[in-house]
Amino acid sequence: MAHVHEDASHDHDHGGHDHDHNGGVGRLHAPASFGAAFAIGIALNAGFVVLEVVYGLLSNSVALLADAGHNVSDVLGLAVAWSAAVLSKRAPTQRFTYGLGGTSILAALFNASFLLVVIGGLSWEAILRFWNPQPVAGKTVMIVAGAGILINGVCAWLFASGRKGDLNIRGAFAHMAADALVSVGVVIAGLVIVLTGWLWLDPTVSLIINAIIVWGTWGLLRDSVTMSLAAVPSGLKSDEVRALLSAADGVEQIHDLHIWSMSTTETALTAHLVMPGGHPGDAFLVELCTKLKQRFGIGHATFQVETDPQMACPLEPDQVV
C-alpha cells in the first residue's frame, strides 16, 4: 500500500514584491490605489468622446470618429479595470478561496478583445471612404485633436508610475499614451487637408491610427490570454525557478512544479520536493518562500515534502497535471 509523506508551507504575505536588480525577473506589485487616476481618466475621456463625436459629425471626419470610437472603448476599459482593481482586494471566501484577484485578468482580456472589435468596425468604415470621399473640415479636426493631446497626455501621466506592476495599469497607460500620439497624427492630417485638400488623407490616417492601436493592444491581449490559461507569467523562466529549488539543501528532486498568475500582480507556485533526509522544518520552507519572492516575485508558494524517493508519487510524470 502506497504511503506518501506530505507537508505544506504557504507564504501568505501578499504585500509588495521585492525586485532583484541582478537579473531577477519578479514582477513589481502595483501601487496600492489608482482610484483617483481611474476616476479622472474616465471623466476626461467621457467628455472628450462627446466632443469628438459632435465635431467629428460636424466636420465629417472619419478620423475623428475613429478616435472617438477608440475613446469609448477606453472609457469602458478604464471602468472595467477599476472595477477589477476594487474586486481584487476582496477577502477570500469559502467559495472563492483565492479571493477575486482573477477578475483583473478577465478585465484585461475583455478590454483587449473589445478594443480589437471596435477597431475592426472603424477600419471598415475608413476603407469605404476611399471609394466615397467626403469633404472634411480640417481646422475643426486640428482643434479637437489638439485637445486630445492634452487630455490623453494627462491621463497617461496619471498611470505612468504603476505601469510596470499591473497588467491593467499598463494597459491604461498604453492606451492613454497611444491616444496622445494618435491625436498628434490627426492634427498633422488636418493641417495637410487644409493646405492640399487631399480628402483621401482622412481615411488613411484613420487606418494608420487603427494599426497603431492594434499593435499596442496585441501585447495586452497575448498576456491576458496566457494569464487566463494559467501559463508561467511573461518574463519568468520556470527552469530558473526549478534550479533555485533544486539547489536548496536536502532537495534531491523536484516534480509537479506549477507557476501561474493569480491576478495581474500576484504569482503562485506549487511543487513537490523530494527530501530523503527528512522534513527540513518550517524555517527551511519560510526561507525558500522568501527567496522565491525576492528573486522572482512569487508571493504565494506551497510545497509538498516527500521523504521516501522509492515511493512513487502519482503526480511525478511531467505529462500528469
C-alpha positions as MATLAB code, in Angstrom:
seq = 'MAHVHEDASHDHDHGGHDHDHNGGVGRLHAPASFGAAFAIGIALNAGFVVLEVVYGLLSNSVALLADAGHNVSDVLGLAVAWSAAVLSKRAPTQRFTYGLGGTSILAALFNASFLLVVIGGLSWEAILRFWNPQPVAGKTVMIVAGAGILINGVCAWLFASGRKGDLNIRGAFAHMAADALVSVGVVIAGLVIVLTGWLWLDPTVSLIINAIIVWGTWGLLRDSVTMSLAAVPSGLKSDEVRALLSAADGVEQIHDLHIWSMSTTETALTAHLVMPGGHPGDAFLVELCTKLKQRFGIGHATFQVETDPQMACPLEPDQVV';
ca = [
       0.000    0.000    0.000;
       1.483    3.321   -1.075;
       2.427    5.772    1.630;
       3.083    9.395    0.712;
       4.625   11.823    3.198;
       3.073   15.259    2.808;
       3.903   18.614    4.370;
       2.977   22.012    3.042;
       4.106   25.553    3.618;
       2.224   28.632    2.475;
       3.619   32.103    2.131;
       0.587   34.220    2.953;
       2.193   37.637    2.607;
       0.618   39.216   -0.453;
       2.298   42.562    0.026;
       4.707   44.292   -2.355;
       7.103   42.033   -4.193;
      10.795   42.667   -3.839;
      12.694   43.073   -7.063;
      16.054   41.562   -7.857;
      18.207   44.063   -9.732;
      20.797   41.417  -10.513;
      18.901   39.535  -13.118;
      15.717   38.572  -11.308;
      12.528   38.832  -13.272;
       9.973   39.175  -10.494;
       7.022   41.468  -11.138;
       6.690   44.562   -9.021;
       3.445   44.928   -7.116;
       1.283   47.808   -8.332;
       0.808   50.798   -6.057;
      -1.960   50.379   -3.522;
      -4.613   52.524   -5.178;
      -5.246   54.171   -8.529;
      -8.868   55.025   -7.766;
      -8.379   58.765   -8.332;
      -6.489   58.137  -11.584;
      -9.281   55.892  -12.869;
     -11.984   58.405  -11.904;
     -10.191   61.346  -13.547;
      -9.331   59.280  -16.626;
     -12.930   58.146  -17.079;
     -14.317   61.677  -16.643;
     -11.833   63.292  -19.055;
     -12.231   60.616  -21.717;
     -16.027   60.574  -21.478;
     -16.118   64.335  -22.010;
     -13.676   64.073  -24.888;
     -15.758   61.342  -26.558;
     -18.750   63.672  -26.647;
     -16.560   66.438  -28.087;
     -15.116   64.168  -30.787;
     -18.472   62.702  -31.826;
     -20.111   66.120  -32.138;
     -17.289   67.716  -34.076;
     -16.494   64.541  -35.987;
     -20.038   64.606  -37.392;
     -19.945   68.360  -37.991;
     -16.576   68.174  -39.759;
     -17.420   64.879  -41.497;
     -14.117   63.380  -40.328;
     -13.900   59.619  -40.075;
     -10.512   60.034  -38.392;
     -12.121   61.930  -35.515;
     -14.935   59.389  -35.319;
     -12.373   56.574  -35.309;
     -10.589   58.177  -32.389;
     -13.947   58.755  -30.658;
     -14.783   55.068  -31.017;
     -11.435   54.177  -29.545;
     -12.000   56.557  -26.653;
     -15.391   54.953  -25.967;
     -13.540   51.669  -25.520;
     -11.067   53.477  -23.260;
     -13.870   54.750  -21.012;
     -15.355   51.257  -20.807;
     -11.928   49.721  -20.368;
     -10.997   52.075  -17.529;
     -14.319   51.358  -15.820;
     -13.809   47.587  -16.116;
     -10.189   47.815  -14.938;
     -11.201   49.984  -11.983;
     -13.934   47.525  -11.015;
     -11.448   44.661  -11.225;
      -8.946   46.570   -9.084;
     -11.621   47.001   -6.400;
     -12.811   43.388   -6.613;
      -9.255   42.017   -6.468;
      -8.901   43.459   -2.963;
     -11.899   41.499   -1.663;
     -11.055   38.997    1.060;
     -11.175   35.280    0.192;
     -14.422   33.435    0.893;
     -15.324   29.765    1.333;
     -16.181   29.593   -2.366;
     -13.559   31.978   -3.801;
     -10.640   30.787   -1.702;
      -8.133   32.870   -3.691;
     -10.322   35.968   -3.482;
     -11.347   37.777   -6.658;
      -7.901   38.751   -7.896;
      -8.543   36.812  -11.111;
     -11.074   39.470  -12.168;
      -8.117   41.694  -13.090;
      -7.089   39.103  -15.695;
     -10.637   38.913  -17.055;
     -10.744   42.718  -17.265;
      -7.524   42.881  -19.258;
      -8.777   40.157  -21.619;
     -12.131   41.914  -22.092;
     -10.505   45.292  -22.748;
      -8.123   43.940  -25.379;
     -10.840   41.911  -27.143;
     -13.398   44.719  -27.127;
     -10.884   47.223  -28.452;
      -9.990   44.980  -31.403;
     -13.692   44.570  -32.291;
     -14.205   48.349  -32.255;
     -11.127   48.895  -34.396;
     -12.378   46.344  -36.940;
     -15.632   48.264  -37.458;
     -13.909   51.637  -37.719;
     -11.358   50.284  -40.206;
     -14.150   49.052  -42.458;
     -15.771   52.493  -42.424;
     -12.444   54.121  -43.307;
     -11.904   51.730  -46.243;
     -15.341   52.627  -47.640;
     -14.319   56.305  -47.613;
     -11.678   55.641  -50.282;
     -14.479   54.872  -52.758;
     -16.781   57.585  -51.443;
     -14.594   60.508  -50.253;
     -16.278   63.146  -48.105;
     -15.339   66.800  -47.509;
     -13.536   67.287  -44.184;
     -13.290   70.440  -42.022;
      -9.552   70.279  -41.417;
      -9.354   73.199  -38.963;
     -12.020   71.687  -36.712;
     -10.202   68.347  -36.804;
      -6.963   70.044  -35.751;
      -8.544   71.880  -32.806;
     -10.344   68.821  -31.416;
      -7.309   66.571  -31.867;
      -5.167   69.212  -30.132;
      -7.445   68.958  -27.107;
      -6.980   65.189  -27.267;
      -3.214   65.531  -26.966;
      -3.615   67.426  -23.696;
      -6.327   65.174  -22.218;
      -4.671   61.871  -23.075;
      -1.250   63.153  -22.035;
      -2.587   63.973  -18.561;
      -4.302   60.568  -18.307;
      -1.112   58.732  -19.329;
       0.832   60.624  -16.678;
      -1.682   59.542  -14.013;
      -0.965   55.853  -14.705;
       2.763   56.111  -15.503;
       4.036   55.179  -12.034;
       2.157   51.853  -11.899;
       2.608   50.564  -15.443;
       5.371   48.073  -14.553;
       3.478   46.341  -11.771;
      -0.031   45.609  -13.043;
      -1.288   44.467  -16.438;
      -4.430   46.602  -16.132;
      -2.466   49.726  -15.168;
      -0.074   49.017  -18.023;
      -2.996   48.702  -20.401;
      -4.481   52.004  -19.194;
      -1.143   53.782  -19.569;
      -0.524   52.296  -23.025;
      -3.986   53.317  -24.235;
      -3.643   56.884  -22.980;
      -0.118   57.316  -24.351;
      -1.127   55.857  -27.720;
      -4.143   58.168  -27.844;
      -1.929   61.195  -27.289;
       0.355   60.124  -30.145;
      -2.626   59.374  -32.373;
      -4.007   62.851  -31.715;
      -0.702   64.297  -32.896;
      -1.161   62.391  -36.150;
      -4.727   63.688  -36.545;
      -3.536   67.282  -36.064;
      -0.941   66.814  -38.797;
      -3.528   65.212  -41.084;
      -5.938   68.103  -40.510;
      -3.225   70.602  -41.404;
      -2.337   68.752  -44.612;
      -6.023   68.524  -45.612;
      -6.401   72.297  -45.106;
      -3.318   73.008  -47.211;
      -3.855   70.459  -50.009;
      -7.491   69.371  -49.987;
      -6.467   65.694  -50.067;
      -9.650   64.023  -48.819;
      -8.125   60.542  -49.045;
      -5.807   61.521  -46.213;
      -8.612   61.358  -43.622;
      -9.411   57.613  -44.050;
      -5.697   56.923  -44.492;
      -4.921   58.488  -41.128;
      -7.849   56.556  -39.632;
      -6.341   53.253  -40.805;
      -2.909   54.255  -39.506;
      -4.459   55.115  -36.137;
      -6.174   51.736  -36.039;
      -2.965   49.906  -36.959;
      -1.080   51.663  -34.143;
      -3.810   50.755  -31.669;
      -3.834   47.091  -32.764;
      -0.045   46.947  -32.465;
      -0.200   48.420  -28.956;
      -3.078   46.176  -27.889;
      -1.648   42.890  -29.131;
       0.722   42.502  -26.193;
      -2.103   43.152  -23.731;
      -4.267   40.525  -25.457;
      -1.429   37.986  -25.526;
      -0.541   38.460  -21.856;
      -4.158   38.363  -20.677;
      -4.858   35.167  -22.664;
      -1.773   33.405  -21.306;
      -2.637   34.505  -17.768;
      -6.186   33.187  -18.128;
      -4.715   29.832  -19.220;
      -2.547   29.662  -16.063;
       0.684   29.934  -18.056;
       4.007   30.818  -16.442;
       3.999   34.647  -16.255;
       5.776   36.524  -19.018;
       9.433   37.190  -18.216;
       9.638   34.402  -15.640;
      11.502   31.217  -16.600;
      10.376   28.006  -14.906;
      13.838   26.447  -15.426;
      15.397   29.177  -13.280;
      12.804   28.632  -10.559;
      13.417   24.880  -10.697;
      17.169   25.475  -10.395;
      16.701   27.602   -7.280;
      14.528   24.945   -5.629;
      16.868   22.116   -6.636;
      19.859   23.948   -5.131;
      18.237   24.072   -1.680;
      19.918   21.891    0.946;
      18.474   18.388    1.135;
      16.389   18.609   -2.062;
      17.143   15.600   -4.242;
      14.413   16.029   -6.842;
      11.652   18.446   -7.937;
       8.422   17.440   -9.645;
       4.846   18.652  -10.161;
       6.112   22.236  -10.407;
       3.426   24.755  -11.392;
       3.719   28.539  -11.670;
       0.779   30.750  -12.633;
      -0.790   34.186  -12.220;
      -3.448   34.523   -9.520;
      -4.104   38.079  -10.724;
      -2.322   40.685  -12.826;
       0.019   41.374   -9.891;
       0.308   38.112   -7.919;
       2.113   34.901   -8.847;
       1.612   31.491   -7.230;
       3.712   28.321   -7.188;
       3.252   24.720   -6.088;
       5.908   21.997   -6.130;
       6.791   18.590   -4.694;
      10.235   18.446   -3.048;
      11.818   15.004   -2.633;
      13.986   15.204    0.521;
      15.273   11.764    1.657;
      16.899   13.293    4.741;
      13.523   14.006    6.255;
      11.324   17.049    6.656;
      13.564   20.152    6.915;
      11.325   22.119    9.296;
       9.292   25.280    8.928;
      12.301   27.632    8.937;
      13.627   25.984    5.739;
      10.288   26.395    3.976;
       9.894   30.020    5.041;
      13.416   30.807    3.811;
      12.679   29.127    0.471;
       9.482   31.178    0.089;
      11.433   34.346    0.843;
      13.994   33.566   -1.864;
      11.243   32.944   -4.418;
       9.605   36.235   -3.537;
      12.801   38.277   -3.651;
      14.144   36.846   -6.899;
      11.008   36.064   -8.904;
       8.197   37.994   -7.248;
       6.371   34.757   -6.378;
       4.342   35.701   -3.315;
       2.249   32.568   -2.767;
       4.294   29.349   -2.662;
       3.109   25.925   -1.497;
       5.381   22.881   -1.116;
       4.744   19.199   -0.578;
       7.722   17.446    1.001;
       8.216   13.760    0.144;
      10.837   11.904    2.184;
      10.765    8.446    0.547;
      12.223    8.537   -3.013;
      11.245    4.889   -3.524;
       7.566    5.650   -3.079;
       6.167    6.668   -6.459;
       4.198    9.922   -6.486;
       1.220    9.762   -8.899;
       1.934   13.368   -9.966;
       5.619   12.860  -10.715;
       5.414   12.267  -14.502;
       5.720   15.532  -16.459;
       2.655   14.774  -18.561;
       0.437   14.394  -15.487;
      -1.314   17.502  -14.189;
];
